[in-house]
Amino acid sequence: LDGLRRHIDFCLKHAVDGIFVLGTTGEFYALDEAEKQSVVAAAVEHCRGRAPVFVGTGAETTREVLRLTKMAEREGAAG
């Protein structure tokens, strides 16, 4: 999570319009649900409104996608 925070700071310093975590690079398959929630919570907290946080909620089942999407919404993700 420390590396994630450093990466967010780097991106924001270079004027990105938003932060996208658990995206298309495949890391979402390697993390369990608690780890995914930790990533989302850390990103939202660290951005503190400086940029919206978007979360990839892709999964193998519709049921899991819905559960992850609701978790991202509860954590304060923008989308």
N, C-alpha and C positions, 0 to 999 in steps of 0.2 A: 504493500500500500504506500510505502514511502516513495518508491519508484514511480508509482502512479501519480502521486502528488507533484513530484518533480516534473514529470512529463506534462501534467496539466499546466503548471506554471510556465514551462517552456512554450507551450502552445498559446497560452493567453498573452504572453510577452510578444508573440509574433502575430497578434491580432486575429486569431481564429474567431469564427462566429459562433461556435458551439463545440462541446465536448461529446464524443460518442464512445461509450464504453461497452464492452462485451459484444463487439461488432463482428465484422465479417472475416476476421483473421483466424477464427476457429477456436479461440481460447475458451469460449463458452462451453464447449464439450468437455474441457479438462477440469472444470470447476464444479463443485457441488453447489446446492442451492444456498447454503449459508455463506459460502465464499462469494457467490454472485451478489448476494445482498450486501456483504461487506464492501465490495467494489463500488456498487451503486451508492451506498450511503457515504463512503469516503469521497467519491467524486462530487456528489451534490454538496456535501458540507464544505469541501475545499473550494469549490467554485464560488460559494456564497453569493450567488446572483450575478457574478461577473460575466457569466456566459451560461446559456441553457445546457443542461446535460440530457443527452439522448441515450437510450439504452437498447441494445440488441436483446430481444427476448426470444430469439429463435431457439427451437428445441425439436425433439423428435416426435412429440405428441402435442395435439391441440390443447389437451388438459394442462400440460406443463407450460406451454406458451401463455395460456390465460393466467396461470398462477404467477409466472414471472412478470407478466405485464402489470398485474395488480400490485405486486411487490414494488416494482419500479415506480408506480404511481404513488404508493404510500410513502416511499422514500423521498419523493419530491422531484422526480425526473420530469423534464418538459415533454418528453415523447419517447 
